[in-house]
């Protein structure tokens, strides 16, 4: 067999020679000359060059895909653009998009006019082979993304539109078809770019008469997108922040209380008109914390909260804490006045939100005192029948008032909005526990009446005796009732942030609970019956000291209990010990102590590993997370606390003037309000719903009619938008002047360098 000789590199040099794998267009010398003439801006020179070179290709491009027309557009050469557009078979390409990007309105109009002559429909779509823009970017989308107000106006007048993107959760027929057929990256990029366009302030001001409402709605959609499309989470989050800041910057342009009041009284966007400040309630629902905490908003909120009681802010801290205690004695008078004289000036004074809050706190303090006295009754000689201290009827009346108050708020706000707040869940559970206590009191009464075992001593009672269950539910209900005092801490500047931090830390705990559960289940599944054989064994050493096997890993429940208390470092130190009872020795009195060293070593290793994972790693991670949460609240202290305080205010703006249990007293005005509320015709446009009276608002703000709002609000929005863009233009102008100054300094330095170089020569 003949051997094939190896080929030398020198002989095969042509095979290894580099060959171009990326093919790009190259300009010829004549084309380079043409580009230089276009870049110089000399129209006559370009015209003369084309006349001397008939048949020259004016659409030639360099390796970057840049044409001569694009150079003229980028250099803002209007005469050159007009001349090139007059050339036959000129290719516009993506020059329209570059004109839009650079905010060149006159050049854009010329380009649009030219492309309309070529094909009218081409101006409404993107460019398929652009090196700078995706094919789905239309002129209006790009103008909206850049925020060029005048260009957007021009394009809208020419019939350009933007289809609002569907959120990722949408499953309409069109979205299902696109989901099955379209490229995923293309679809998500298109959605993101559409949201960038429709969420730009310049486009919002062109597309809606209520920019604030549009900003709230878009902000919620963008937050939803950020959670459902994690790949673009950062981009969507930044967009939501920008659109939220736009609403804040709009209200920052307000110059009077009347303008701010007109904004907050806008009812659009709210399904139920029960609030005196619907737009504020909408901002609370959409979690627009910066909008709510803005000083302009808080001025109106404080005016509504304090009403005509301006002296309250001047009172000392001690007196403000004593007012609810003093108000306790005035509660019967308030109830009588609301029943007999609903239009009296004092009744109106007690109907402002601040006074309603004080009255409710006063009544709640009485309730806490009553349940404390009931809980502190001596149970030494208690018989098998309900307690008979005389306070039970009073507690039932208070609880009935609390239930009616919660039910009324549920009917006013609706189940979805009501149960969105955790404190309403707290009230529901607390009232349910009190009701269970009353039911078991009643069950014990009938049991004692039918069975006649009232004198039976407690130690003989069944573990599910109605009295024992009632005592347990009442104890938990009392704990929860006193825990509600934290709800009133939200008004304090120092205690309010602590409560907010506590709520957020509970969310952190819930996140880590999953990790804790998985780790505990993993170790419990492996060690649940690892020591089962040794359960109950007792070992006696040579000093007659007895050691009993700890019931740690003998069954699943004991293993879970051991690991749970190990998280808090409260598990016995002997949990992993293996104790084997004494074995008979060679003589009758001798014993042998056996040791299962391997089994004990596995138990100790697993138990130590669990402690390291949970106590050293996971628990410290939880502490670090909670510290970070608390720091975030402190970093944004004013906004977080103001938002929480406003939420508290909104709660008492809807509460009744008379607190529990006086809110159970029926009045004609209250009955009328309830019937209107049930029929869905009740609104809070000019009146406020009370338990025993229906009063004109005492907020110091003049009520506005619906016709007035519909007429004045668009005019106000026009003024605010004008002020907003004026401030933006001044800021951009200052920045552009700084850039121009830097450029002039750079040119001056270059000129000085040239002069110095000439002198040296």
RATA-V897665 format. One record per residue. N is the residue number from 1. RES is the residue in three letters. PHI is phi in radians with two decimals (none if undefined). D_LAST is the distance of its C-alpha to the last C-alpha in Angstrom with 2 decimals. Layout:
# RATA-V897665
<<N;RES;PHI;D_LAST> <N;RES;PHI;D_LAST>>
This chain:
# RATA-V897665
<<1;UNK;none;77.53> <2;UNK;-1.30;74.32> <3;UNK;-1.46;71.26> <4;UNK;-1.51;68.20> <5;UNK;-1.20;65.22> <6;UNK;-1.22;62.15> <7;UNK;-1.51;59.12> <8;UNK;-1.37;56.03> <9;UNK;-1.12;52.72> <10;UNK;-1.14;51.20> <11;UNK;-1.29;53.95> <12;UNK;-1.92;53.55> <13;UNK;-1.09;49.78> <14;UNK;-1.16;50.01> <15;UNK;-1.22;52.25> <16;UNK;-1.60;49.78> <17;UNK;-1.15;46.75> <18;UNK;-1.14;45.12> <19;UNK;-2.11;46.31> <20;UNK;-1.17;45.05> <21;UNK;-1.74;47.52> <22;UNK;-1.97;45.76> <23;UNK;-1.75;45.42> <24;UNK;-2.18;42.94> <25;UNK;-1.18;41.96> <26;UNK;-2.20;38.78> <27;UNK;-1.48;36.97> <28;UNK;-1.42;36.69> <29;UNK;-1.09;33.67> <30;UNK;-1.14;35.40> <31;UNK;-1.24;36.25> <32;UNK;-1.12;32.71> <33;UNK;-1.07;31.64> <34;UNK;-1.10;34.52> <35;UNK;-1.09;33.48> <36;UNK;-1.14;29.95> <37;UNK;-1.15;31.51> <38;UNK;-1.15;33.97> <39;UNK;-1.16;31.38> <40;UNK;-1.28;29.45> <41;UNK;1.46;32.68> <42;UNK;-1.52;32.90> <43;UNK;-1.17;36.64> <44;UNK;-1.11;36.67> <45;UNK;-1.14;34.19> <46;UNK;-1.14;36.33> <47;UNK;-1.11;39.46> <48;UNK;-1.13;38.18> <49;UNK;-1.14;37.15> <50;UNK;-1.20;40.63> <51;UNK;-1.19;42.32> <52;UNK;-1.35;40.57> <53;UNK;-2.15;41.52> <54;UNK;-1.13;45.18> <55;UNK;1.39;46.69> <56;UNK;-1.20;43.43> <57;UNK;-1.46;44.18> <58;UNK;-1.31;42.78> <59;UNK;-1.68;44.19> <60;UNK;-1.10;41.97> <61;UNK;-2.29;40.62> <62;UNK;-1.52;38.00> <63;UNK;-1.16;38.91> <64;UNK;-1.55;39.18> <65;UNK;1.41;41.68> <66;UNK;-1.63;39.47> <67;UNK;-1.73;40.23> <68;UNK;-1.16;38.40> <69;UNK;-1.09;40.95> <70;UNK;-1.16;40.28> <71;UNK;-1.10;36.51> <72;UNK;-1.14;37.43> <73;UNK;-1.18;39.89> <74;UNK;-1.17;37.57> <75;UNK;-1.57;34.86> <76;UNK;1.07;37.62> <77;UNK;-1.67;37.29> <78;UNK;-1.09;40.75> <79;UNK;-1.06;40.42> <80;UNK;-1.15;39.05> <81;UNK;-1.10;41.92> <82;UNK;-1.09;44.46> <83;UNK;-1.15;43.18> <84;UNK;-1.17;43.26> <85;UNK;-1.16;46.70> <86;UNK;-1.40;47.91> <87;UNK;-1.34;47.18> <88;UNK;-1.19;50.31> <89;UNK;1.01;51.05> <90;UNK;-1.22;48.22> <91;UNK;-1.75;48.54> <92;UNK;-1.32;48.06> <93;UNK;1.04;48.28> <94;UNK;-1.75;47.45> <95;UNK;-1.10;45.35> <96;UNK;-1.07;48.18> <97;UNK;-1.16;47.91> <98;UNK;-1.19;44.13> <99;UNK;-1.15;44.74> <100;UNK;-1.15;47.41> <101;UNK;-1.08;45.24> <102;UNK;-1.53;42.41> <103;UNK;1.05;45.08> <104;UNK;-1.81;44.24> <105;UNK;-1.19;47.59> <106;UNK;-1.12;46.90> <107;UNK;-1.10;45.32> <108;UNK;-1.09;48.20> <109;UNK;-1.07;50.76> <110;UNK;-1.13;49.29> <111;UNK;-1.16;49.30> <112;UNK;-1.13;52.84> <113;UNK;-1.10;54.02> <114;UNK;-1.19;52.65> <115;UNK;-1.25;54.17> <116;UNK;-1.17;57.45> <117;UNK;-1.17;57.58> <118;UNK;-1.32;57.06> <119;UNK;-2.72;59.45> <120;UNK;-1.02;60.59> <121;UNK;-1.41;61.31> <122;UNK;-1.23;57.87> <123;UNK;-1.27;56.35> <124;UNK;-1.65;58.78> <125;UNK;-2.10;57.92> <126;UNK;-1.45;55.00> <127;UNK;-1.84;52.79> <128;UNK;-1.31;54.09> <129;UNK;-2.11;50.95> <130;UNK;-1.55;48.23> <131;UNK;-1.46;45.63> <132;UNK;-1.94;45.22> <133;UNK;-2.31;48.77> <134;UNK;-1.13;52.24> <135;UNK;-1.23;54.72> <136;UNK;-1.58;56.90> <137;UNK;-1.46;54.24> <138;UNK;-1.57;55.17> <139;UNK;-1.00;53.17> <140;UNK;-1.22;55.51> <141;UNK;-1.08;55.36> <142;UNK;-1.18;51.57> <143;UNK;-1.11;51.57> <144;UNK;-1.19;54.14> <145;UNK;-1.12;52.21> <146;UNK;-1.40;49.07> <147;UNK;1.34;51.21> <148;UNK;-1.48;50.03> <149;UNK;-1.07;52.95> <150;UNK;-1.19;52.45> <151;UNK;-1.16;51.81> <152;UNK;-1.05;54.95> <153;UNK;-1.07;56.89> <154;UNK;-1.06;55.72> <155;UNK;-1.19;56.67> <156;UNK;-1.13;60.03> <157;UNK;-1.12;60.83> <158;UNK;-1.50;60.17> <159;UNK;1.71;62.70> <160;UNK;-1.30;60.58> <161;UNK;-2.43;62.41> <162;UNK;-2.19;62.05> <163;UNK;-1.37;65.03> <164;UNK;-1.08;65.53> <165;UNK;-1.17;65.35> <166;UNK;-1.46;68.53> <167;UNK;-1.14;68.52> <168;UNK;-1.07;68.87> <169;UNK;-1.41;72.51> <170;UNK;-1.22;73.43> <171;UNK;-2.26;75.85> <172;UNK;-1.27;76.56> <173;UNK;-1.08;77.23> <174;UNK;-1.14;73.68> <175;UNK;-1.14;72.20> <176;UNK;-1.15;74.63> <177;UNK;-1.15;73.69> <178;UNK;-1.15;69.95> <179;UNK;-1.16;70.60> <180;UNK;-1.43;72.41> <181;UNK;-1.82;70.13> <182;UNK;-1.35;66.57> <183;UNK;-1.23;63.92> <184;UNK;-1.11;63.97> <185;UNK;-1.10;60.21> <186;UNK;-1.10;59.77> <187;UNK;-1.14;62.63> <188;UNK;-1.23;61.43> <189;UNK;-1.16;57.83> <190;UNK;-1.11;59.20> <191;UNK;-1.08;61.38> <192;UNK;-1.09;58.54> <193;UNK;-1.18;56.29> <194;UNK;-1.14;59.19> <195;UNK;-1.15;59.84> <196;UNK;-1.09;56.17> <197;UNK;-1.32;56.57> <198;UNK;-1.28;59.97> <199;UNK;-1.67;59.19> <200;UNK;-1.31;56.12> <201;UNK;-0.97;56.97> <202;UNK;-1.11;55.73> <203;UNK;-1.28;58.08> <204;UNK;-1.04;60.94> <205;UNK;-1.16;60.81> <206;UNK;-1.54;61.17> <207;UNK;-1.76;63.88> <208;UNK;-2.56;66.32> <209;UNK;-1.58;67.81> <210;UNK;-2.22;68.09> <211;UNK;-1.07;64.71> <212;UNK;-1.16;66.08> <213;UNK;-1.09;68.93> <214;UNK;-1.10;66.64> <215;UNK;-1.13;64.28> <216;UNK;-1.06;67.26> <217;UNK;-1.13;68.55> <218;UNK;-1.15;65.22> <219;UNK;-1.08;64.60> <220;UNK;-1.13;67.95> <221;UNK;-1.09;67.26> <222;UNK;-1.18;63.88> <223;UNK;-1.14;65.50> <224;UNK;-1.11;68.11> <225;UNK;-1.11;65.46> <226;UNK;-1.13;63.67> <227;UNK;-1.45;66.92> <228;UNK;-1.63;67.92> <229;UNK;-2.11;64.54> <230;UNK;-1.12;63.22> <231;UNK;-1.12;60.33> <232;UNK;-2.00;58.74> <233;UNK;-1.05;60.23> <234;UNK;-1.10;56.94> <235;UNK;-1.11;55.82> <236;UNK;-1.17;59.21> <237;UNK;-1.13;59.37> <238;UNK;-1.12;56.00> <239;UNK;-1.11;57.19> <240;UNK;-1.12;60.44> <241;UNK;-1.14;58.64> <242;UNK;-1.14;56.41> <243;UNK;-1.25;59.38> <244;UNK;-1.18;61.38> <245;UNK;-1.15;58.63> <246;UNK;-1.09;58.59> <247;UNK;-1.11;62.25> <248;UNK;-1.18;61.55> <249;UNK;-1.16;58.63> <250;UNK;-1.16;60.91> <251;UNK;-1.24;63.61> <252;UNK;-1.18;61.01> <253;UNK;-1.46;60.41> <254;UNK;-1.18;64.06> <255;UNK;-2.04;64.55> <256;UNK;-2.65;68.30> <257;UNK;-1.11;71.31> <258;UNK;-1.08;72.70> <259;UNK;-1.15;69.75> <260;UNK;-1.18;69.84> <261;UNK;-1.12;73.60> <262;UNK;-1.08;73.42> <263;UNK;-1.21;71.16> <264;UNK;-1.25;73.35> <265;UNK;-1.60;76.51> <266;UNK;-1.22;75.40> <267;UNK;-1.53;78.09> <268;UNK;-1.11;76.25> <269;UNK;1.73;75.78> <270;UNK;-1.79;78.85> <271;UNK;-1.28;81.99> <272;UNK;-2.09;84.28> <273;UNK;-1.72;83.90> <274;UNK;-1.87;85.40> <275;UNK;-1.76;82.52> <276;UNK;-1.30;81.81> <277;UNK;-2.18;78.05> <278;UNK;-1.07;77.83> <279;UNK;-1.16;74.04> <280;UNK;-1.15;73.95> <281;UNK;-1.09;76.55> <282;UNK;-1.15;74.50> <283;UNK;-1.11;71.41> <284;UNK;-1.12;73.59> <285;UNK;-1.17;74.88> <286;UNK;-1.53;71.38> <287;UNK;1.04;70.17> <288;UNK;-1.50;67.49> <289;UNK;-1.16;67.27> <290;UNK;-1.15;64.16> <291;UNK;-1.11;65.72> <292;UNK;-1.18;68.97> <293;UNK;-1.46;67.38> <294;UNK;-1.13;65.16> <295;UNK;-0.97;66.14> <296;UNK;-1.10;66.93> <297;UNK;-1.20;69.39> <298;UNK;-1.17;70.89> <299;UNK;-1.08;71.63> <300;UNK;-1.22;73.95> <301;UNK;-1.09;75.41> <302;UNK;-1.16;76.26> <303;UNK;-1.14;77.78> <304;UNK;-1.24;79.98> <305;UNK;-1.24;80.87> <306;UNK;-1.49;81.90> <307;UNK;1.04;83.34> <308;UNK;-1.63;84.95> <309;UNK;-1.65;85.26> <310;UNK;-1.32;82.26> <311;UNK;-1.32;83.85> <312;UNK;-1.09;83.70> <313;UNK;-1.20;80.09> <314;UNK;-1.54;81.05> <315;UNK;-1.34;83.76> <316;UNK;-1.25;83.35> <317;UNK;-1.10;82.85> <318;UNK;-1.08;86.37> <319;UNK;-1.20;87.93> <320;UNK;-1.14;86.10> <321;UNK;-1.39;87.64> <322;UNK;-1.50;91.07> <323;UNK;-1.03;91.12> <324;UNK;-1.05;92.04> <325;UNK;-1.20;94.91> <326;UNK;-1.17;96.19> <327;UNK;-1.13;95.82> <328;UNK;-0.93;98.36> <329;UNK;-1.34;101.18> <330;UNK;-1.66;99.91> <331;UNK;-1.06;99.77> <332;UNK;-1.06;103.39> <333;UNK;-1.16;102.77> <334;UNK;-1.09;99.64> <335;UNK;-1.10;101.63> <336;UNK;-1.16;104.46> <337;UNK;-1.16;102.09> <338;UNK;-1.14;100.32> <339;UNK;-1.44;103.76> <340;UNK;-1.69;105.46> <341;UNK;-2.35;102.71> <342;UNK;-1.17;99.61> <343;UNK;-1.74;98.29> <344;UNK;-1.22;98.66> <345;UNK;-1.11;95.58> <346;UNK;-1.18;96.03> <347;UNK;-1.12;96.24> <348;UNK;-1.14;92.98> <349;UNK;-1.14;91.44> <350;UNK;-1.27;92.60> <351;UNK;-1.57;91.16> <352;UNK;-1.23;87.49> <353;UNK;-0.96;85.70> <354;UNK;-1.07;85.25> <355;UNK;-1.20;88.99> <356;UNK;-1.11;89.89> <357;UNK;-1.09;87.87> <358;UNK;-1.12;89.66> <359;UNK;-1.12;93.04> <360;UNK;-1.17;92.33> <361;UNK;-1.12;91.22> <362;UNK;-1.06;94.38> <363;UNK;-1.14;96.63> <364;UNK;-1.21;94.84> <365;UNK;-1.10;95.39> <366;UNK;-1.08;99.10> <367;UNK;-1.07;99.04> <368;UNK;-1.13;97.38> <369;UNK;-1.12;100.02> <370;UNK;-1.13;102.81> <371;UNK;-1.23;101.62> <372;UNK;-1.16;101.03> <373;UNK;-1.10;104.63> <374;UNK;-1.17;105.83> <375;UNK;-1.26;103.81> <376;UNK;-1.65;105.11> <377;UNK;-1.23;108.79> <378;UNK;-1.20;110.88> <379;UNK;-1.85;111.71> <380;UNK;-1.09;114.15> <381;UNK;-1.83;117.30> <382;UNK;-1.20;115.82> <383;UNK;-1.70;118.11> <384;UNK;-1.39;117.32> <385;UNK;-2.76;116.73> <386;UNK;-1.05;113.88> <387;UNK;-1.09;112.87> <388;UNK;-2.35;114.79> <389;UNK;-1.51;112.91> <390;UNK;1.65;112.87> <391;UNK;-1.59;109.08> <392;UNK;-1.12;109.03> <393;UNK;-1.11;109.79> <394;UNK;-1.13;107.05> <395;UNK;-1.13;104.54> <396;UNK;-1.09;105.59> <397;UNK;-1.17;105.09> <398;UNK;-1.07;101.62> <399;UNK;-1.14;100.65> <400;UNK;-1.08;102.06> <401;UNK;-1.14;99.86> <402;UNK;-1.15;96.81> <403;UNK;-1.15;97.62> <404;UNK;-1.13;98.03> <405;UNK;-1.10;94.71> <406;UNK;-1.17;92.95> <407;UNK;-1.13;94.80> <408;UNK;-1.13;93.86> <409;UNK;-1.13;90.15> <410;UNK;-1.12;90.49> <411;UNK;-1.22;91.99> <412;UNK;-1.23;89.39> <413;UNK;-1.59;86.21> <414;UNK;1.61;87.52> <415;UNK;-1.06;87.89> <416;UNK;-1.13;84.32> <417;UNK;-1.27;82.71> <418;UNK;-1.19;85.43> <419;UNK;-1.45;85.21> <420;UNK;-1.27;81.42> <421;UNK;-1.68;81.69> <422;UNK;-1.17;82.83> <423;UNK;-1.16;84.78> <424;UNK;-1.24;86.97> <425;UNK;-1.12;87.72> <426;UNK;-1.05;88.64> <427;UNK;-1.12;91.04> <428;UNK;-1.12;92.58> <429;UNK;-1.16;93.24> <430;UNK;-1.12;94.52> <431;UNK;-1.12;96.94> <432;UNK;-1.13;98.10> <433;UNK;-1.14;98.91> <434;UNK;-1.12;100.93> <435;UNK;-1.12;102.78> <436;UNK;-1.08;103.55> <437;UNK;-1.06;104.92> <438;UNK;-1.12;107.20> <439;UNK;-1.15;108.40> <440;UNK;-1.29;109.28> <441;UNK;-1.07;111.03> <442;UNK;-1.15;113.09> <443;UNK;-1.12;113.73> <444;UNK;-1.18;114.93> <445;UNK;-1.12;117.21> <446;UNK;-1.22;118.94> <447;UNK;-1.15;119.06> <448;UNK;-1.18;120.77> <449;UNK;-1.25;123.10> <450;UNK;-1.53;124.17> <451;UNK;-1.68;124.21> <452;UNK;0.98;125.35> <453;UNK;-2.17;123.35> <454;UNK;-1.23;121.76> <455;UNK;-1.55;123.05> <456;UNK;-1.15;121.60> <457;UNK;-1.18;119.49> <458;UNK;-1.01;115.75> <459;UNK;-1.18;115.66> <460;UNK;-1.67;117.91> <461;UNK;-1.23;115.74> <462;UNK;-1.23;114.09> <463;UNK;-1.20;110.36> <464;UNK;-1.91;109.77> <465;UNK;-1.08;112.13> <466;UNK;-0.95;111.05> <467;UNK;-1.17;110.91> <468;UNK;-1.12;108.55> <469;UNK;-1.15;106.26> <470;UNK;-1.09;106.36> <471;UNK;-1.11;105.45> <472;UNK;-1.16;102.47> <473;UNK;-1.14;101.13> <474;UNK;-1.20;101.70> <475;UNK;-1.10;99.82> <476;UNK;-1.15;96.77> <477;UNK;-1.12;97.02> <478;UNK;-1.15;97.10> <479;UNK;-1.02;94.02> <480;UNK;-1.17;92.14> <481;UNK;-1.12;93.43> <482;UNK;-1.25;92.09> <483;UNK;-1.14;88.86> <484;UNK;-1.17;88.24> <485;UNK;-1.03;87.54> <486;UNK;-1.14;84.01> <487;UNK;-1.08;83.64> <488;UNK;-1.42;83.80> <489;UNK;-1.24;81.17> <490;UNK;-1.16;78.50> <491;UNK;-1.35;78.62> <492;UNK;-1.48;77.50> <493;UNK;-1.16;73.79> <494;UNK;-1.68;74.22> <495;UNK;-1.45;76.97> <496;UNK;-1.03;75.72> <497;UNK;-1.06;72.59> <498;UNK;-1.15;74.79> <499;UNK;-1.16;77.13> <500;UNK;-1.07;74.27> <501;UNK;-1.11;72.92> <502;UNK;-1.09;76.43> <503;UNK;-1.11;76.74> <504;UNK;-1.22;73.43> <505;UNK;-1.19;74.40> <506;UNK;-1.09;77.63> <507;UNK;-1.14;75.53> <508;UNK;-1.10;73.67> <509;UNK;-1.05;77.05> <510;UNK;-1.11;78.18> <511;UNK;-1.15;75.17> <512;UNK;-1.33;75.81> <513;UNK;-1.07;79.54> <514;UNK;-1.09;79.03> <515;UNK;-1.16;77.39> <516;UNK;-1.01;80.12> <517;UNK;-1.10;82.79> <518;UNK;-1.10;81.42> <519;UNK;-1.18;81.17> <520;UNK;-1.10;84.63> <521;UNK;-1.11;86.18> <522;UNK;-1.09;84.57> <523;UNK;-1.24;86.00> <524;UNK;-1.19;89.31> <525;UNK;-1.14;89.82> <526;UNK;-1.42;89.43> <527;UNK;-1.96;91.48> <528;UNK;-1.06;94.00> <529;UNK;-2.23;97.02> <530;UNK;-1.16;95.53> <531;UNK;-1.91;97.95> <532;UNK;-1.07;100.84> <533;UNK;-1.08;103.29> <534;UNK;-1.55;102.87> <535;UNK;-1.10;103.56> <536;UNK;1.48;106.27> <537;UNK;-1.26;106.54> <538;UNK;-2.17;107.31> <539;UNK;-1.99;106.70> <540;UNK;-1.98;108.68> <541;UNK;-1.52;107.27> <542;UNK;-1.19;109.24> <543;UNK;-1.67;109.25> <544;UNK;1.10;110.85> <545;UNK;-1.55;107.62> <546;UNK;-1.68;107.33> <547;UNK;-2.24;104.06> <548;UNK;-1.83;104.05> <549;UNK;-1.13;101.65> <550;UNK;-1.33;99.19> <551;UNK;-1.40;99.35> <552;UNK;-1.74;95.64> <553;UNK;-2.04;95.19> <554;UNK;-1.71;98.74> <555;UNK;-2.64;98.23> <556;UNK;-1.15;95.51> <557;UNK;-1.14;96.17> <558;UNK;-1.15;96.30> <559;UNK;-1.16;93.05> <560;UNK;-1.04;91.32> <561;UNK;-1.10;92.68> <562;UNK;-1.09;91.53> <563;UNK;-1.19;87.96> <564;UNK;-1.10;87.79> <565;UNK;-1.26;88.80> <566;UNK;-1.19;86.49> <567;UNK;-1.05;83.55> <568;UNK;-1.63;84.66> <569;UNK;1.02;85.41> <570;UNK;-2.07;89.11> <571;UNK;-1.38;90.50> <572;UNK;-1.07;92.93> <573;UNK;-1.18;91.51> <574;UNK;-1.62;94.27> <575;UNK;-1.04;93.33> <576;UNK;-1.71;92.35> <577;UNK;-1.27;95.23> <578;UNK;-1.86;97.82> <579;UNK;-1.93;101.32> <580;UNK;-1.98;104.13> <581;UNK;-1.12;107.71> <582;UNK;-1.07;109.64> <583;UNK;-1.70;111.10> <584;UNK;-1.15;114.57> <585;UNK;-1.60;114.56> <586;UNK;-1.28;116.94> <587;UNK;-1.89;119.42> <588;UNK;-1.08;120.67> <589;UNK;-1.63;118.98> <590;UNK;-1.67;115.67> <591;UNK;-2.31;112.69> <592;UNK;-2.06;109.47> <593;UNK;-1.80;106.12> <594;UNK;-1.65;103.98> <595;UNK;-2.32;100.24> <596;UNK;-1.66;98.20> <597;UNK;-1.14;94.96> <598;UNK;-1.13;92.94> <599;UNK;-1.06;93.97> <600;UNK;-1.13;93.18> <601;UNK;-1.13;89.78> <602;UNK;-1.08;88.88> <603;UNK;-1.07;90.03> <604;UNK;-1.16;87.99> <605;UNK;-1.12;84.85> <606;UNK;-1.14;85.08> <607;UNK;-1.16;85.90> <608;UNK;-1.18;83.01> <609;UNK;-1.09;80.60> <610;UNK;-1.08;81.76> <611;UNK;-1.10;81.18> <612;UNK;-1.14;77.67> <613;UNK;-1.11;76.78> <614;UNK;-1.39;78.37> <615;UNK;-1.32;78.21> <616;UNK;-1.43;75.04> <617;UNK;-1.68;72.87> <618;UNK;-1.14;74.13> <619;UNK;-1.13;75.54> <620;UNK;-1.22;72.38> <621;UNK;-1.10;70.35> <622;UNK;-1.08;72.64> <623;UNK;-1.10;72.13> <624;UNK;-1.14;68.34> <625;UNK;-1.13;68.58> <626;UNK;-1.17;70.77> <627;UNK;-1.12;68.41> <628;UNK;-1.12;65.54> <629;UNK;-1.09;67.73> <630;UNK;-1.10;68.59> <631;UNK;-1.18;64.95> <632;UNK;-1.10;64.05> <633;UNK;-1.14;66.77> <634;UNK;-1.15;65.54> <635;UNK;-1.12;61.94> <636;UNK;-2.04;63.25> <637;UNK;-1.04;66.12> <638;UNK;-1.09;66.26> <639;UNK;-1.19;66.10> <640;UNK;-1.11;68.62> <641;UNK;-1.19;71.07> <642;UNK;-1.12;70.85> <643;UNK;-1.13;71.47> <644;UNK;-1.12;74.48> <645;UNK;-1.14;75.82> <646;UNK;-1.15;75.56> <647;UNK;-1.06;77.45> <648;UNK;-1.11;80.16> <649;UNK;-1.06;80.22> <650;UNK;-1.09;80.64> <651;UNK;-1.10;83.58> <652;UNK;-1.50;85.48> <653;UNK;-1.21;84.64> <654;UNK;-1.77;87.02> <655;UNK;-1.31;89.65> <656;UNK;-1.39;92.97> <657;UNK;-1.17;93.72> <658;UNK;-1.60;96.72> <659;UNK;-1.43;95.98> <660;UNK;-1.17;98.21> <661;UNK;-1.67;101.23> <662;UNK;-1.22;101.51> <663;UNK;-1.24;99.56> <664;UNK;-1.39;102.74> <665;UNK;-1.28;104.54> <666;UNK;-1.33;104.73> <667;UNK;-2.30;103.98> <668;UNK;-1.02;104.22> <669;UNK;-1.16;100.48> <670;UNK;-1.16;99.68> <671;UNK;-1.14;102.03> <672;UNK;-1.10;100.46> <673;UNK;-1.05;96.99> <674;UNK;-1.15;98.12> <675;UNK;-1.14;99.67> <676;UNK;-1.15;96.53> <677;UNK;-1.17;94.41> <678;UNK;-1.20;96.63> <679;UNK;-1.42;96.45> <680;UNK;1.37;92.64> <681;UNK;-1.81;92.63> <682;UNK;-1.45;91.55> <683;UNK;-2.27;88.11> <684;UNK;-2.00;86.40> <685;UNK;-1.20;84.87> <686;UNK;-2.18;86.78> <687;UNK;-2.24;89.23> <688;UNK;-2.14;89.18> <689;UNK;-1.39;91.70> <690;UNK;-2.14;93.85> <691;UNK;-1.31;96.78> <692;UNK;-2.10;99.26> <693;UNK;-2.74;97.52> <694;UNK;-2.18;94.91> <695;UNK;-2.00;92.85> <696;UNK;-1.12;90.12> <697;UNK;-1.15;86.86> <698;UNK;-1.88;86.39> <699;UNK;-1.51;82.65> <700;UNK;1.47;81.88> <701;UNK;-1.84;80.12> <702;UNK;-1.30;81.62> <703;UNK;-1.19;82.74> <704;UNK;-1.95;81.07> <705;UNK;-1.35;82.95> <706;UNK;-1.14;81.87> <707;UNK;-1.13;81.36> <708;UNK;-1.11;79.13> <709;UNK;-1.10;76.97> <710;UNK;-1.15;76.66> <711;UNK;-1.52;75.57> <712;UNK;-1.51;73.26> <713;UNK;-1.12;71.59> <714;UNK;-1.05;69.53> <715;UNK;-1.15;68.36> <716;UNK;-1.13;67.38> <717;UNK;-1.08;65.48> <718;UNK;-1.08;63.55> <719;UNK;-1.16;62.57> <720;UNK;-1.13;61.60> <721;UNK;-1.13;59.48> <722;UNK;-1.09;57.74> <723;UNK;-1.15;57.01> <724;UNK;-1.07;55.92> <725;UNK;-1.23;53.30> <726;UNK;-1.14;52.15> <727;UNK;-1.14;51.47> <728;UNK;-1.13;49.75> <729;UNK;-1.16;47.56> <730;UNK;-1.13;46.57> <731;UNK;-1.14;45.66> <732;UNK;-1.17;43.63> <733;UNK;-1.14;41.97> <734;UNK;-1.09;40.92> <735;UNK;-1.16;39.51> <736;UNK;-1.16;37.65> <737;UNK;-1.12;36.21> <738;UNK;-1.14;34.94> <739;UNK;-1.11;33.33> <740;UNK;-1.11;31.75> <741;UNK;-1.12;30.44> <742;UNK;-1.09;28.92> <743;UNK;-1.12;27.27> <744;UNK;-1.13;25.83> <745;UNK;-1.10;24.51> <746;UNK;-1.10;22.90> <747;UNK;-1.13;21.27> <748;UNK;-1.12;20.12> <749;UNK;-1.11;18.54> <750;UNK;-1.13;16.71> <751;UNK;-1.12;15.53> <752;UNK;-1.11;14.35> <753;UNK;-1.10;12.45> <754;UNK;-1.15;10.70> <755;UNK;-1.09;10.02> <756;UNK;-1.11;8.75> <757;UNK;-1.13;6.38> <758;UNK;-1.13;5.16> <759;UNK;-1.15;5.36> <760;UNK;-1.16;3.80> <761;UNK;-1.22;0.00>>
